[in-house]
Amino acid sequence: MSTARQGPPPGPISAPPPADRARALVAAARHIVDSDGLEALTMRRLADALRLQLPAIYRVFSNKQALLDEMAEAILGEALPDRHGDCWTAEVALLAGQLRRALLAQRDGAKIVGGSYTSKRNTLAYAERFVGVMRRAGLDGTAALWATSTVFCYVLGEALEQQGSSDGALDGLDFTTGRTTYPQLFATPVEEIVNFDDRFAFGLDLIVDGLRGRVPTVVGPEPSCN
């Protein structure tokens, strides 16, 4: 006779804890968006993708906006760099660049984050670090808050336009007519409007230059920035 100990009789598998269920739903929703775009994401599509009944989705997220808020939170969780810049201007560039990469890494990421006003951990952590940079640079109160908002909205807007562009964005332009009808515009290299990397860097430099004029000295032990 076998003397091996028998385990407990099999029973129903318990559901994963709510946080795990929420993460699984968010990951599946992001996959749907990556594959087919934000417009393709519905609660029904999500339930079908995970072979769940629709009420199981609504027990975790009461509506689609709640799901989108959590997706935005996940994207912003990828926007915090794990290193720091040498001085406040380098830190602004680092934070802005990491946010841009996180938005662009997710299809329609700018739409997801831009449509959410969630105040959860990752959102607040990003804002906390950015406001801290502004305060160390010499801004305080409303100025630190609005400087953070200015950079955040700039990055969001640039990512939104880049994700909304197509490979043939300039194909419809009639350069011959344009030079006559819109001489100021077409006197510039119009095709550079879709040079998103250099355009982003240029705009961020403009913002940092404006901030530099408001923070002539750096407070604390950080090295000064030129």
Rosetta blueprint (number, residue, H / E / L):
1 M L
2 S L
3 T L
4 A L
5 R L
6 Q L
7 G L
8 P L
9 P L
10 P L
11 G L
12 P L
13 I L
14 S L
15 A L
16 P L
17 P L
18 P H
19 A H
20 D H
21 R H
22 A H
23 R H
24 A H
25 L H
26 V H
27 A H
28 A H
29 A H
30 R H
31 H H
32 I H
33 V H
34 D H
35 S H
36 D H
37 G L
38 L H
39 E H
40 A H
41 L L
42 T L
43 M H
44 R H
45 R H
46 L H
47 A H
48 D H
49 A H
50 L L
51 R L
52 L L
53 Q L
54 L H
55 P H
56 A H
57 I H
58 Y H
59 R L
60 V L
61 F L
62 S L
63 N L
64 K H
65 Q H
66 A H
67 L H
68 L H
69 D H
70 E H
71 M H
72 A H
73 E H
74 A H
75 I H
76 L H
77 G H
78 E L
79 A L
80 L L
81 P L
82 D L
83 R L
84 H L
85 G L
86 D L
87 C L
88 W H
89 T H
90 A H
91 E H
92 V H
93 A H
94 L H
95 L H
96 A H
97 G H
98 Q H
99 L H
100 R H
101 R H
102 A H
103 L H
104 L H
105 A H
106 Q L
107 R L
108 D L
109 G H
110 A H
111 K H
112 I H
113 V H
114 G H
115 G L
116 S L
117 Y L
118 T L
119 S L
120 K L
121 R H
122 N H
123 T H
124 L H
125 A H
126 Y H
127 A H
128 E H
129 R H
130 F H
131 V H
132 G H
133 V H
134 M H
135 R H
136 R H
137 A H
138 G L
139 L L
140 D L
141 G H
142 T H
143 A H
144 A H
145 L H
146 W H
147 A H
148 T H
149 S H
150 T H
151 V H
152 F H
153 C H
154 Y H
155 V H
156 L H
157 G H
158 E H
159 A H
160 L H
161 E H
162 Q H
163 Q H
164 G H
165 S L
166 S L
167 D L
168 G L
169 A L
170 L L
171 D L
172 G L
173 L L
174 D L
175 F H
176 T H
177 T H
178 G H
179 R H
180 T H
181 T H
182 Y L
183 P H
184 Q H
185 L H
186 F H
187 A L
188 T L
189 P L
190 V H
191 E H
192 E H
193 I H
194 V H
195 N L
196 F H
197 D H
198 D H
199 R H
200 F H
201 A H
202 F H
203 G H
204 L H
205 D H
206 L H
207 I H
208 V H
209 D H
210 G H
211 L H
212 R H
213 G H
214 R H
215 V L
216 P L
217 T L
218 V L
219 V L
220 G L
221 P L
222 E L
223 P L
224 S L
225 C L
226 N L
